[in-house]
Amino acid sequence: MPETPQIYPFTYQELAEILIKHKNIHEGLWGIYVEFGIGATNIGQGPNDMLPAAIVPIVKLGLQRFPEPNNLTVDAAKVNPA
């Protein structure tokens, strides 16, 4: 029996299409929306090699409507017709 893959990578457009279908959107240009947070800390192995560092988590992931097509957008009318 073939082994189940441990990762399924998607392009931004593939993710947008999946979310468009999930939300039942039938019109407009849509692309992936990512909201980042930012935090800071000091890191190092000991007190004499500390360095300031940024932590940038993804806080929200979703869809955003775009006014014009670009390499990130998907046309909902084409991928999820009414």
Secondary structure by P-SEA (a helix, b strand, c coil): ccccccbbbbcaaaaaaaaaaaacccccbbbbbbbbbbbbbbbcccccbbbbbbbbcccbbbbbbbcccccccccccccccc
